[in-house]
Amino acid sequence: QVQFVESGGGLVQPGGSLRLSCAASGFIFRNYRMYWYRQAPGKERELVAFISSVSESASYADSVRGRFTISRDNAKNTLYLQMNSLKPEDTAVYYCYAYGLGLWGQGTQVTVSS
């Protein structure tokens, strides 16, 4: 069955970096546009970035552009999010998502604090 397992979150100081991973299974990963979303406490889930299935063209939310990089390894069925220059407002649970599949993983917690 379709499954996403997000990992790589943790506690980091402002200005630090984290690399998130999403291990996908149960579908042909390479055929899907993939997304990272995040949700902070009391707030709506918001789009962070997405990457196309073929060209691997990437797009970013204004709040993360220049700091985050989305990438994928189709041979490993894995989506990544490299997060640099982290800010407290990046604190959220981060989720991956495949376009056309209405499914989410458990998410991974990112906390940016001194």
N, C-alpha and C positions, 0 to 999 in steps of 0.2 A: 504494500500500500504506500501511498504518497506520505513522505515524512521529511520534516526539516528539523535539524538539530543545531541550534545556535550555540556558540561558545566563544570564549576569549574576553568576556567582560571582567570587570573588577573595579577596585578602588585606585584612582590615580590622582595626583596633584595637578592643579591647573598648569597648563603648558606641557604636560606629559603626553604620551602616546599609548595607544592600544591597537591591536589588530584583531578584529572579529572574524569568525568563520561561520559558515552555514553549510553543513553537510546535508545534501539532498539525496533522496532515494525514492524509488517507486514510479518514476517517470523519466522521459528522455530529456535530461537536464539541458543538453546543448541546444534544444529547439525552443527554449523559453527565454523571454525577457525576464530578468531577475531584478528585484527591488530590495532595498533596505528601508524599513520604517522604524520609527521610535515613538515611545509614549512615556511622557513624564507623569508623575502623580497628579491627578486632578485635571489633566489636559487630554485633548484629543490626540489620537495617533496621527503622526505626520510623516510625510514622505521625506526621506533623507537623500536617496540616490537611486538610480536604476541604470542597468547596462543591457544592451541589446544582445540577441542570441547569436547573430552572425558576425556583424561588423565589430561588436564589442564597444560600440560607441556609448559613452557615459554621459549622464546628466545629473545635476546636483541642485539641491535646495540652496537658496541664497545664503542661508545661515551657516552652511558648511563648505561652500565652494572655496577652493584654495587650501583647505585644511584636511579634507577627507578624500580618499581615493577608493572607488569601487572597482573590483576586478573579479575575474572568474577563471577557474581551471576546469575546463570541460572534461578532461581526462579523469579528474578526481571527483567530478560532480560536486564541486565546492565553490561557494561564493564568499568573497572576502570584503571587508571594509577596513582600510587602514585609516586610523584617526590620529591626526597630529594636532599640536597646539590646542589641546582640549581645554574647554571652558566649563565653568560650573553649570551653565545653561545646557550643556550637552548631556547632563545627567538624565537618564531614561532607561527603560527596557528597550532593547533593540531586537527587531524581528526581521527575518527575510521572508520573501513572498515571490511567487511565480505568477506572471501574467497569465490569466485564463484558468488558474487553479485557486479556488476559494479556500485556501488552507494556510495555517500559520503554525510555526513551531512554538516552543515554550518561551522563547526569548532569552536574552542574556543581559544582565544588569550592568550598566556602566554608571559609576559614581565618580564625579570629578569634584574634589574637595580638598582643602588644606587640612 
